[in-house]
């Protein structure tokens, strides 16, 4: 029987994120040698690439970075996916996320394919992700990247589980005046998930569709024909209050809209990005 302890198993699991039985089998095969066992896990992981391709990676983490630049600041937000939360909290996966985030910042783009083709530590980001996937034995995916540039960029990362890395991430771009409330606005965005910054940002076809649905619903409910225009506009306003950031009731003071809270600073929010892992 190979000579290793429970502590050896734990240490190798933390290094690789692999399952207990896979770690024990690798240690048995390596006669208790941790480095050799690590190599065995990686080799077996590489052989399992085709098996991983069809699997779903819906867990993971979000990570963000803000840097000063000529425009003021630029924030970068990434979502890196794994198959399980066990891997998502492993040091190997968290370290990979740091590398991928750094590569995204350096690439200066939110184009995922361009970032995957960029180079980090002598390998492409795509190869680095694949090599780590081999070690961890799970499918890993850089799902999306967002960039926000503004005079000030504020980050908010939220843990839905205290034992896991952040799974909700928000960037808020603003001018200097609105930066005073940007953190509260970011927390609001994390909770209420608006789709648009202002009504002007809602595509015309979306507005037309919502207006048509509101009219058809009102007719089906038997509302008076003469009252339809007012009812339809009221329901459209309700849609805006659900979907548009500045129209939403502010999380910390429901008597005010987010737009009112921002306007009171004398400033403006210029953009935002929100990721929730798997959503």
N, C-alpha and C positions, 0 to 999 in steps of 0.2 A: 504494500500500500504506500502511495506517495506520502512524503513527509511535509504536511502543511497544516496550518491551524485555522480556526474560525476567523482570526484576525487577518490572516492572509487572504481568505475569501472576501472578507469585507473590503480590504484595501484594493483588491483587484476589481471588485464590482464598482467601487467609487471611481477608479481610474477609467473604466471602460463603459459603465452603464449597462453591462451585459447581465443576463439573468443568472440566478444562483446556480442552477444546474449546468448552464454553459460554462460558468467559471470553474466549477468543481471538475467537470470533464476535462477542461483545458489544463488545470493543475495536475490532474491524474496523468494526463498524456505527457505533461512536461516534467513529471516526477517532482512536483513541488516547486519548480523554478518559476518565479513570478514573471520574469522578463520573457522567458520562452513561452509561458502560458499566454501572455499578452500577444505575442506574435501569432500563436495558434488561433486566438480569437479573431485577430485581424484578417488572417488568411481565410478562415471560414467565413468571415463577413464579406470579403471580396468575392468569394464563390457564390454568395447568396444575393448578388446584385440583381439578377434577373427576377428572383423571387420577390424582392422588395419593391420592384418597379410598380407592380399592380396594387400595392397596399396603400392604405389611406394614412396620410400624415396630417392629423387635425389637432395635435397638441403642440406644445412648444413655448415660445416666449417672444416678447417684443423688447427691443433695445433702442436707445436714442442717444444722439450726440448733438451738441450745439457748439458752433465755432464762430468767432468774430470774423467779419470780412468787410469788403469795401461797401457793401449795401447795409451793413449793420451786423446782422447775424444770419446764419443759415443752420437750420435744424434738419437732421436726417433721422428717419424712423424706419426700422426694419421689423418684419415678422419672419422668424425662422421656425419652421415646423418640424416636429418629430411625431412618432406614432403614439408614444405614451408619456405620461407625466413623470414616470420614473426616469426616463432618459432626459426629459426637459430640465430636470433639476440637477442632473449630473454635472460635475465640474468640467468634464470633457466637452459637453454640449454648450455650457455657458462660455467656456473659453473659445469655442468655435464661433459663437455669436459675436464675441468681441472682435475676432478677426474679420468676420464678414462685415460688421458695422464699420470697422476701420477702412475696409476696402471700398465700401459704398461711399463713405465720406471722401476718400481720395479720388474716386472715380468722378464725383461731382455730377451724378445723374441719378434718376430714379428708375431708369431702364434696367430691369432685372437681368435681361440677357447680356447687356453690356457689362454689368457688374460681375456676373458669372464668368465672363471672359477676361476680366482684369486679373492681375497677378498679385498674389500675397505670399510672402516667404518663398518665392521661387516657383510656386505652382499657381495655376488658375484657381479662382474661387470655386469654380465647379468641381475641380479635382480635389481641392481641400475638403469640400463638403462630402464628396464621395468617399474619400479615404476615412473620414471620421464616421461616416455611415457604416463602413466596413467594420470599424472597431466596435461600434455600438450595436450593430446588428439590426438597425432600423432604417427605414426610409427617412431621409432628411431633405427638406425643401426650403429654399429661400423663396417665400411666397410673394412678397411685395415689399416695395420701398417707397417712401414718400420724402419729399424735400420741401421745406418752407423757408423762404427768405423774406426778411422784414427788418425794420430798424431794431426790433427786439423779438426774440423767439423764446417761448416758455415751454418747458417739458413737464408732463405729468405721466408717471408710470404707476399703474395700480395692480396690486396683487389680489386676485380673486381667492387665493388660498395662501395663507402665511408661509406654508412650507414649499411653495413653488416660486419660480421667478415671475416677474410681472407678465400679465397676459392681456392687459389693456394699456395702450400707449396713445398719448395725445401730444401734438405740437400745435401751438397757437402763435401766429404771427401778429404783431401789433406795432403801433407807434410807441414812442417813449411814454406818453401820458397813460395810455391804456394798459401798459405793462403792469401798472399798480394792481389791476384786477385780473390780469391774464391767468394767474394760477387758479383762481376761483373759477374762471371761465373754462379753463382746461379740465378741472374736476367736474364741472357741469357737463361738458361734452362727453367725458368718459361715462357718465351715468345716463345721459339722455340721448346720445347718439344721433345728433342732427345730421341731415344729408347735405344741406346747403348752408352757405354763410348768410346770404340775403335772398329776398324774393327774386331779384334780378338774375340770380344764379340758377334758378329752377328752369330747366329746358321748356320751351314753349309747348312742345308736344305733351310734356308731363302735365302742364297746367290745363291744356285742352282736354286731356284724358280725365283729369280729376273733375273738371267742370261738367263733362258729359256724364260721368258716373253719378255726380251729385244730382244732376237734373233727372236722370233715369230713376234714381232711387226715390227722389221726391215725387215723381209722377206715380211710381208704383205704390207709394204710401198714400196716394189720393190727395196730395196737397193742392190747394186752389191754384188754378192757372195764373191768376193775377199776382199771387204771392211767390211764384217760382223764382223769378230773378233774385229777389232778396234772400230767399232760402238758399239758393245755389251759391250766392256770393258768401253767405254765412258759413256754409260748409267748406267752401274753398279757403276761407280764412282759417277755419279749424285745421285744414291740411297744412297750411303754412305754419301755424303755431306748433304743429307736431314735428315738421320737417326742417324748418328754417331756424338756424341758431339765434339770430337776433330777435325773432318773434317768440321764441320759447320762454315760458315762465322760468325765471332764474331759480336755480336749485336752492340757494341760500335765502331767497326772499321772493316767495311766489307772487307777491303783489306787484313785482316789477318784471319786465322782460329783460332778457340778456342785453338787448340793444339799449334799453334805458340805463342799465348799470354801466355799460361801456360809455355811453354818451355823457353821463355825469362826470366822467374823468376828464372830459374835453378831448378825448382821443378816439381811436378807432381800432377795431380788430380787422386785419387785412386778409387773413386766411387761416385755415386749420386743417389738420389731418388726424384721423382716428383709426387705429387698428385694434381689433379684438381677435385674439388667436382663434382661428377656426371659423370665424363669423364672416 
